[in-house]
Amino acid sequence: MKERESPAVVHTDSIEWVNVGEGIRRQVLAYDPGLMIVRVDFKSGSVGAIHHHTHRQATYVARGSFEATIAGKTVTLKEGDSFFAAEDVPHGVVALENGTLIDTFTPAREDFVGSH
């Protein structure tokens, strides 16, 4: 990853939203090569397809509720809940209502940096 990083303070109204799927948009917030925080908004019924990557990911449900599948196990998460996906663990979500997830990645997702 390039040695780029975000400013020390990030105001979300200055960050562009990127549409990443049907009813899904994200904002890459604060990051450096080792850590990244991303806000992802979902419309009810939107699907974050099962996928995996080499990054560790911790996700916090900031708003709404989601059906989350992690390593083949499906659970319902509501506002205030969270999940962790280790490296290369398959995971994905379905929005049960309009909602927002806060994703953190380590190391930062290089593929997200060029897309915001």
DOLUMRO-578718 format. One record per residue (C-alpha): x, y, z; residue in one letter; residue number from 1. Coordinates in nm, 2 decimals. Layout:
{px: X; py: Y; pz: Z; resn: A; resi: NUM}
...
// end
This chain:
{px: 0.00; py: 0.00; pz: 0.00; resn: M; resi: 1}
{px: 0.12; py: 0.35; pz: -0.07; resn: K; resi: 2}
{px: 0.22; py: 0.54; pz: 0.24; resn: E; resi: 3}
{px: -0.10; py: 0.74; pz: 0.22; resn: R; resi: 4}
{px: -0.32; py: 0.81; pz: 0.51; resn: E; resi: 5}
{px: -0.61; py: 1.02; pz: 0.61; resn: S; resi: 6}
{px: -0.59; py: 1.34; pz: 0.81; resn: P; resi: 7}
{px: -0.59; py: 1.31; pz: 1.19; resn: A; resi: 8}
{px: -0.95; py: 1.45; pz: 1.20; resn: V; resi: 9}
{px: -1.21; py: 1.34; pz: 0.94; resn: V; resi: 10}
{px: -1.54; py: 1.52; pz: 0.90; resn: H; resi: 11}
{px: -1.78; py: 1.28; pz: 0.72; resn: T; resi: 12}
{px: -1.95; py: 1.56; pz: 0.53; resn: D; resi: 13}
{px: -1.62; py: 1.60; pz: 0.34; resn: S; resi: 14}
{px: -1.59; py: 1.24; pz: 0.24; resn: I; resi: 15}
{px: -1.76; py: 1.11; pz: -0.08; resn: E; resi: 16}
{px: -1.99; py: 0.82; pz: -0.07; resn: W; resi: 17}
{px: -1.91; py: 0.54; pz: -0.32; resn: V; resi: 18}
{px: -2.19; py: 0.31; pz: -0.44; resn: N; resi: 19}
{px: -2.07; py: -0.05; pz: -0.41; resn: V; resi: 20}
{px: -2.38; py: -0.25; pz: -0.48; resn: G; resi: 21}
{px: -2.75; py: -0.24; pz: -0.50; resn: E; resi: 22}
{px: -2.86; py: -0.03; pz: -0.21; resn: G; resi: 23}
{px: -2.51; py: -0.02; pz: -0.05; resn: I; resi: 24}
{px: -2.27; py: 0.28; pz: -0.03; resn: R; resi: 25}
{px: -1.95; py: 0.33; pz: 0.17; resn: R; resi: 26}
{px: -1.73; py: 0.61; pz: 0.30; resn: Q; resi: 27}
{px: -1.37; py: 0.54; pz: 0.37; resn: V; resi: 28}
{px: -1.30; py: 0.74; pz: 0.69; resn: L; resi: 29}
{px: -0.97; py: 0.74; pz: 0.88; resn: A; resi: 30}
{px: -0.69; py: 0.52; pz: 0.78; resn: Y; resi: 31}
{px: -0.32; py: 0.46; pz: 0.75; resn: D; resi: 32}
{px: -0.15; py: 0.15; pz: 0.61; resn: P; resi: 33}
{px: -0.21; py: -0.05; pz: 0.92; resn: G; resi: 34}
{px: -0.57; py: 0.03; pz: 1.01; resn: L; resi: 35}
{px: -0.88; py: 0.16; pz: 0.84; resn: M; resi: 36}
{px: -1.24; py: 0.26; pz: 0.95; resn: I; resi: 37}
{px: -1.52; py: 0.25; pz: 0.69; resn: V; resi: 38}
{px: -1.89; py: 0.34; pz: 0.72; resn: R; resi: 39}
{px: -2.13; py: 0.14; pz: 0.51; resn: V; resi: 40}
{px: -2.50; py: 0.22; pz: 0.46; resn: D; resi: 41}
{px: -2.74; py: -0.04; pz: 0.35; resn: F; resi: 42}
{px: -3.10; py: -0.02; pz: 0.23; resn: K; resi: 43}
{px: -3.34; py: -0.28; pz: 0.36; resn: S; resi: 44}
{px: -3.29; py: -0.61; pz: 0.17; resn: G; resi: 45}
{px: -2.94; py: -0.52; pz: 0.04; resn: S; resi: 46}
{px: -2.69; py: -0.80; pz: 0.04; resn: V; resi: 47}
{px: -2.32; py: -0.78; pz: 0.12; resn: G; resi: 48}
{px: -2.23; py: -1.10; pz: -0.05; resn: A; resi: 49}
{px: -2.03; py: -1.37; pz: 0.12; resn: I; resi: 50}
{px: -1.66; py: -1.29; pz: 0.06; resn: H; resi: 51}
{px: -1.32; py: -1.32; pz: 0.23; resn: H; resi: 52}
{px: -1.00; py: -1.13; pz: 0.23; resn: H; resi: 53}
{px: -0.66; py: -1.13; pz: 0.40; resn: T; resi: 54}
{px: -0.75; py: -0.85; pz: 0.63; resn: H; resi: 55}
{px: -0.89; py: -0.89; pz: 0.99; resn: R; resi: 56}
{px: -1.22; py: -0.72; pz: 1.02; resn: Q; resi: 57}
{px: -1.43; py: -0.60; pz: 1.31; resn: A; resi: 58}
{px: -1.77; py: -0.47; pz: 1.23; resn: T; resi: 59}
{px: -2.01; py: -0.27; pz: 1.46; resn: Y; resi: 60}
{px: -2.38; py: -0.23; pz: 1.39; resn: V; resi: 61}
{px: -2.44; py: 0.14; pz: 1.43; resn: A; resi: 62}
{px: -2.80; py: 0.14; pz: 1.31; resn: R; resi: 63}
{px: -3.05; py: -0.12; pz: 1.20; resn: G; resi: 64}
{px: -3.04; py: -0.49; pz: 1.20; resn: S; resi: 65}
{px: -2.86; py: -0.75; pz: 0.99; resn: F; resi: 66}
{px: -2.84; py: -1.12; pz: 0.92; resn: E; resi: 67}
{px: -2.47; py: -1.19; pz: 0.93; resn: A; resi: 68}
{px: -2.30; py: -1.51; pz: 0.82; resn: T; resi: 69}
{px: -1.95; py: -1.57; pz: 0.95; resn: I; resi: 70}
{px: -1.76; py: -1.89; pz: 0.88; resn: A; resi: 71}
{px: -2.09; py: -2.06; pz: 0.78; resn: G; resi: 72}
{px: -2.28; py: -1.96; pz: 1.09; resn: K; resi: 73}
{px: -2.57; py: -1.71; pz: 1.05; resn: T; resi: 74}
{px: -2.69; py: -1.48; pz: 1.33; resn: V; resi: 75}
{px: -2.91; py: -1.18; pz: 1.36; resn: T; resi: 76}
{px: -2.73; py: -0.86; pz: 1.48; resn: L; resi: 77}
{px: -2.89; py: -0.54; pz: 1.60; resn: K; resi: 78}
{px: -2.77; py: -0.19; pz: 1.68; resn: E; resi: 79}
{px: -2.48; py: -0.21; pz: 1.93; resn: G; resi: 80}
{px: -2.38; py: -0.57; pz: 1.83; resn: D; resi: 81}
{px: -2.06; py: -0.66; pz: 1.64; resn: S; resi: 82}
{px: -1.87; py: -0.94; pz: 1.48; resn: F; resi: 83}
{px: -1.51; py: -1.03; pz: 1.40; resn: F; resi: 84}
{px: -1.38; py: -1.20; pz: 1.09; resn: A; resi: 85}
{px: -1.02; py: -1.33; pz: 1.09; resn: A; resi: 86}
{px: -0.81; py: -1.35; pz: 0.78; resn: E; resi: 87}
{px: -0.97; py: -1.54; pz: 0.50; resn: D; resi: 88}
{px: -1.29; py: -1.62; pz: 0.70; resn: V; resi: 89}
{px: -1.59; py: -1.61; pz: 0.47; resn: P; resi: 90}
{px: -1.85; py: -1.35; pz: 0.58; resn: H; resi: 91}
{px: -2.14; py: -1.14; pz: 0.45; resn: G; resi: 92}
{px: -2.46; py: -0.96; pz: 0.56; resn: V; resi: 93}
{px: -2.82; py: -0.90; pz: 0.46; resn: V; resi: 94}
{px: -2.98; py: -0.58; pz: 0.58; resn: A; resi: 95}
{px: -3.31; py: -0.66; pz: 0.76; resn: L; resi: 96}
{px: -3.39; py: -0.29; pz: 0.76; resn: E; resi: 97}
{px: -3.21; py: 0.03; pz: 0.66; resn: N; resi: 98}
{px: -2.89; py: 0.03; pz: 0.85; resn: G; resi: 99}
{px: -2.52; py: 0.13; pz: 0.90; resn: T; resi: 100}
{px: -2.22; py: -0.08; pz: 0.97; resn: L; resi: 101}
{px: -1.88; py: 0.05; pz: 1.09; resn: I; resi: 102}
{px: -1.61; py: -0.17; pz: 0.95; resn: D; resi: 103}
{px: -1.25; py: -0.17; pz: 1.08; resn: T; resi: 104}
{px: -0.97; py: -0.34; pz: 0.89; resn: F; resi: 105}
{px: -0.61; py: -0.43; pz: 0.97; resn: T; resi: 106}
{px: -0.41; py: -0.38; pz: 0.76; resn: P; resi: 107}
{px: -0.60; py: -0.11; pz: 0.57; resn: A; resi: 108}
{px: -0.79; py: -0.22; pz: 0.25; resn: R; resi: 109}
{px: -0.57; py: -0.10; pz: -0.03; resn: E; resi: 110}
{px: -0.85; py: -0.17; pz: -0.27; resn: D; resi: 111}
{px: -1.07; py: 0.08; pz: -0.09; resn: F; resi: 112}
{px: -0.82; py: 0.36; pz: -0.09; resn: V; resi: 113}
{px: -0.83; py: 0.42; pz: -0.46; resn: G; resi: 114}
{px: -1.21; py: 0.41; pz: -0.46; resn: S; resi: 115}
{px: -1.30; py: 0.71; pz: -0.25; resn: H; resi: 116}
// end
